[in-house]
Amino acid sequence: MGSKSKKPAKLKRKEYEAELRVLHGELVAMQEWVKATGAKICIVFEGRDTAGKGGTIKRIVERVSPRVFRVVALPAPTEREKSQMYIQRYIQYFPAAGEVVIFDRSW
């Protein structure tokens, strides 16, 4: 009846590392662009626990400057925070010019 979706083929370790190097190069180029232009970038990773968000974020920030890339992982909201507008909790962590903020929404 329905078609079964095929799982993508798993990369071999060397292929994975080669692709990771290329992507890290792209991130460094993006970092230089963000610094040069004063861009402000927010990236939100949201999903269930054990979905791979933490590992992905770790790979993203391992080769970039912590002065440009910042990770914000807030705990579950308090009762007061639940009653506020959603944005109120996050706005204080938004990026300044030349920064990238990665929000890790794991709760």
C-alpha atoms as an extended CHARMM CRD file, in Angstrom:
* protein
*
       107  EXT
         1         1  MET       CA              0.0000000000        0.0000000000        0.0000000000  PROA      1               0.0000000000
         2         2  GLY       CA              2.1990000000        2.9320000000        1.1770000000  PROA      2               0.0000000000
         3         3  SER       CA              5.7740000000        3.2440000000        0.0090000000  PROA      3               0.0000000000
         4         4  LYS       CA              8.4190000000        2.6520000000        2.6270000000  PROA      4               0.0000000000
         5         5  SER       CA             10.9220000000        5.4670000000        2.8970000000  PROA      5               0.0000000000
         6         6  LYS       CA             14.5000000000        4.3450000000        2.5470000000  PROA      6               0.0000000000
         7         7  LYS       CA             17.0210000000        5.4030000000        5.1290000000  PROA      7               0.0000000000
         8         8  PRO       CA             19.8290000000        7.4510000000        3.5820000000  PROA      8               0.0000000000
         9         9  ALA       CA             23.0770000000        5.5470000000        3.2400000000  PROA      9               0.0000000000
        10        10  LYS       CA             25.4160000000        6.0880000000        6.1670000000  PROA      10              0.0000000000
        11        11  LEU       CA             28.6210000000        7.9400000000        5.2990000000  PROA      11              0.0000000000
        12        12  LYS       CA             31.8950000000        6.1830000000        5.8530000000  PROA      12              0.0000000000
        13        13  ARG       CA             34.1280000000        7.8300000000        8.4620000000  PROA      13              0.0000000000
        14        14  LYS       CA             36.5600000000        9.3470000000        5.9150000000  PROA      14              0.0000000000
        15        15  GLU       CA             33.7070000000       10.7030000000        3.7980000000  PROA      15              0.0000000000
        16        16  TYR       CA             32.0590000000       12.1650000000        6.9060000000  PROA      16              0.0000000000
        17        17  GLU       CA             35.2640000000       13.8750000000        8.0390000000  PROA      17              0.0000000000
        18        18  ALA       CA             35.9490000000       15.2330000000        4.5470000000  PROA      18              0.0000000000
        19        19  GLU       CA             32.4200000000       16.6600000000        4.3080000000  PROA      19              0.0000000000
        20        20  LEU       CA             32.7110000000       18.0670000000        7.8390000000  PROA      20              0.0000000000
        21        21  ARG       CA             35.9210000000       19.9190000000        6.8720000000  PROA      21              0.0000000000
        22        22  VAL       CA             34.1500000000       21.4990000000        3.8940000000  PROA      22              0.0000000000
        23        23  LEU       CA             31.2010000000       22.5500000000        6.0550000000  PROA      23              0.0000000000
        24        24  HSD       CA             33.4830000000       23.9430000000        8.7550000000  PROA      24              0.0000000000
        25        25  GLY       CA             35.1350000000       26.0290000000        6.0540000000  PROA      25              0.0000000000
        26        26  GLU       CA             31.7160000000       27.3980000000        5.1130000000  PROA      26              0.0000000000
        27        27  LEU       CA             30.9950000000       28.2290000000        8.7530000000  PROA      27              0.0000000000
        28        28  VAL       CA             34.2910000000       30.0920000000        9.0830000000  PROA      28              0.0000000000
        29        29  ALA       CA             33.4730000000       32.0250000000        5.8970000000  PROA      29              0.0000000000
        30        30  MET       CA             30.0440000000       32.8520000000        7.3480000000  PROA      30              0.0000000000
        31        31  GLN       CA             31.6970000000       33.9380000000       10.5910000000  PROA      31              0.0000000000
        32        32  GLU       CA             33.9520000000       36.3550000000        8.6960000000  PROA      32              0.0000000000
        33        33  TRP       CA             30.9430000000       37.7130000000        6.7920000000  PROA      33              0.0000000000
        34        34  VAL       CA             28.9860000000       38.2050000000       10.0420000000  PROA      34              0.0000000000
        35        35  LYS       CA             31.9100000000       40.1060000000       11.5880000000  PROA      35              0.0000000000
        36        36  ALA       CA             32.5200000000       42.2170000000        8.4800000000  PROA      36              0.0000000000
        37        37  THR       CA             28.8770000000       43.1810000000        7.9380000000  PROA      37              0.0000000000
        38        38  GLY       CA             27.7180000000       43.3790000000       11.5500000000  PROA      38              0.0000000000
        39        39  ALA       CA             24.9650000000       40.8890000000       10.8410000000  PROA      39              0.0000000000
        40        40  LYS       CA             22.8980000000       39.5390000000       13.7340000000  PROA      40              0.0000000000
        41        41  ILE       CA             21.8890000000       35.8870000000       13.3760000000  PROA      41              0.0000000000
        42        42  CYS       CA             19.7120000000       33.6840000000       15.5940000000  PROA      42              0.0000000000
        43        43  ILE       CA             19.6280000000       29.9270000000       15.0270000000  PROA      43              0.0000000000
        44        44  VAL       CA             17.1010000000       27.8260000000       16.9310000000  PROA      44              0.0000000000
        45        45  PHE       CA             17.4890000000       24.0860000000       17.4750000000  PROA      45              0.0000000000
        46        46  GLU       CA             14.2860000000       22.7000000000       18.9060000000  PROA      46              0.0000000000
        47        47  GLY       CA             13.2170000000       19.1230000000       19.4180000000  PROA      47              0.0000000000
        48        48  ARG       CA             12.9960000000       16.1780000000       21.7330000000  PROA      48              0.0000000000
        49        49  ASP       CA             15.7970000000       15.0560000000       24.0170000000  PROA      49              0.0000000000
        50        50  THR       CA             18.2380000000       12.6600000000       22.3200000000  PROA      50              0.0000000000
        51        51  ALA       CA             17.2710000000       14.0010000000       18.8810000000  PROA      51              0.0000000000
        52        52  GLY       CA             20.8670000000       14.9780000000       18.1110000000  PROA      52              0.0000000000
        53        53  LYS       CA             20.6180000000       18.7320000000       18.6660000000  PROA      53              0.0000000000
        54        54  GLY       CA             23.4780000000       18.8700000000       21.1720000000  PROA      54              0.0000000000
        55        55  GLY       CA             25.8480000000       16.8940000000       18.9340000000  PROA      55              0.0000000000
        56        56  THR       CA             24.9930000000       19.0490000000       15.9400000000  PROA      56              0.0000000000
        57        57  ILE       CA             25.5340000000       22.2590000000       17.8930000000  PROA      57              0.0000000000
        58        58  LYS       CA             28.8430000000       20.9070000000       19.2040000000  PROA      58              0.0000000000
        59        59  ARG       CA             30.0310000000       20.2410000000       15.6410000000  PROA      59              0.0000000000
        60        60  ILE       CA             28.9530000000       23.7090000000       14.5240000000  PROA      60              0.0000000000
        61        61  VAL       CA             30.8420000000       25.5970000000       17.2350000000  PROA      61              0.0000000000
        62        62  GLU       CA             33.9870000000       23.4720000000       17.4570000000  PROA      62              0.0000000000
        63        63  ARG       CA             35.8630000000       25.4120000000       14.7420000000  PROA      63              0.0000000000
        64        64  VAL       CA             34.4400000000       28.9100000000       15.0780000000  PROA      64              0.0000000000
        65        65  SER       CA             35.1860000000       31.7730000000       17.4510000000  PROA      65              0.0000000000
        66        66  PRO       CA             33.2390000000       31.9040000000       20.7210000000  PROA      66              0.0000000000
        67        67  ARG       CA             33.3960000000       35.6990000000       20.3440000000  PROA      67              0.0000000000
        68        68  VAL       CA             31.1370000000       35.3970000000       17.2980000000  PROA      68              0.0000000000
        69        69  PHE       CA             29.1660000000       32.1880000000       17.9750000000  PROA      69              0.0000000000
        70        70  ARG       CA             27.3740000000       31.8490000000       21.3090000000  PROA      70              0.0000000000
        71        71  VAL       CA             25.2010000000       28.9600000000       22.5000000000  PROA      71              0.0000000000
        72        72  VAL       CA             22.2520000000       29.6640000000       24.7960000000  PROA      72              0.0000000000
        73        73  ALA       CA             20.6180000000       26.6650000000       26.4760000000  PROA      73              0.0000000000
        74        74  LEU       CA             17.8960000000       27.8270000000       28.8230000000  PROA      74              0.0000000000
        75        75  PRO       CA             16.2370000000       25.5110000000       31.3530000000  PROA      75              0.0000000000
        76        76  ALA       CA             12.4970000000       24.7640000000       31.2940000000  PROA      76              0.0000000000
        77        77  PRO       CA             10.4580000000       27.9320000000       31.8380000000  PROA      77              0.0000000000
        78        78  THR       CA              9.2630000000       28.9120000000       35.3030000000  PROA      78              0.0000000000
        79        79  GLU       CA              5.5640000000       29.4300000000       35.9760000000  PROA      79              0.0000000000
        80        80  ARG       CA              6.0830000000       33.1800000000       35.6230000000  PROA      80              0.0000000000
        81        81  GLU       CA              7.9160000000       32.7480000000       32.2990000000  PROA      81              0.0000000000
        82        82  LYS       CA              5.1030000000       30.5070000000       31.0520000000  PROA      82              0.0000000000
        83        83  SER       CA              2.6840000000       33.4080000000       31.6030000000  PROA      83              0.0000000000
        84        84  GLN       CA              4.8260000000       35.8850000000       29.6410000000  PROA      84              0.0000000000
        85        85  MET       CA              5.0450000000       36.4060000000       25.9210000000  PROA      85              0.0000000000
        86        86  TYR       CA              7.3130000000       33.7400000000       24.4690000000  PROA      86              0.0000000000
        87        87  ILE       CA              9.8460000000       36.2580000000       23.1360000000  PROA      87              0.0000000000
        88        88  GLN       CA             10.3920000000       37.9270000000       26.5480000000  PROA      88              0.0000000000
        89        89  ARG       CA             12.4610000000       35.0150000000       27.7600000000  PROA      89              0.0000000000
        90        90  TYR       CA             14.8290000000       35.0940000000       24.7960000000  PROA      90              0.0000000000
        91        91  ILE       CA             15.2270000000       38.7180000000       23.8070000000  PROA      91              0.0000000000
        92        92  GLN       CA             17.9480000000       39.4000000000       26.3930000000  PROA      92              0.0000000000
        93        93  TYR       CA             20.1030000000       36.7730000000       24.6570000000  PROA      93              0.0000000000
        94        94  PHE       CA             19.6450000000       38.0910000000       21.1120000000  PROA      94              0.0000000000
        95        95  PRO       CA             22.8580000000       38.8370000000       19.2000000000  PROA      95              0.0000000000
        96        96  ALA       CA             24.5960000000       42.1690000000       18.9850000000  PROA      96              0.0000000000
        97        97  ALA       CA             26.1550000000       43.2660000000       15.6810000000  PROA      97              0.0000000000
        98        98  GLY       CA             28.6090000000       40.6700000000       14.3970000000  PROA      98              0.0000000000
        99        99  GLU       CA             27.2460000000       37.7860000000       16.4980000000  PROA      99              0.0000000000
       100       100  VAL       CA             25.5260000000       34.4630000000       15.9210000000  PROA      100             0.0000000000
       101       101  VAL       CA             23.4420000000       33.0500000000       18.7730000000  PROA      101             0.0000000000
       102       102  ILE       CA             22.4190000000       29.3940000000       18.7500000000  PROA      102             0.0000000000
       103       103  PHE       CA             19.4320000000       28.5970000000       20.9540000000  PROA      103             0.0000000000
       104       104  ASP       CA             19.3360000000       25.0000000000       22.1800000000  PROA      104             0.0000000000
       105       105  ARG       CA             15.7130000000       24.2620000000       23.0720000000  PROA      105             0.0000000000
       106       106  SER       CA             15.9780000000       20.8180000000       24.6660000000  PROA      106             0.0000000000
       107       107  TRP       CA             13.3490000000       20.9140000000       27.3340000000  PROA      107             0.0000000000
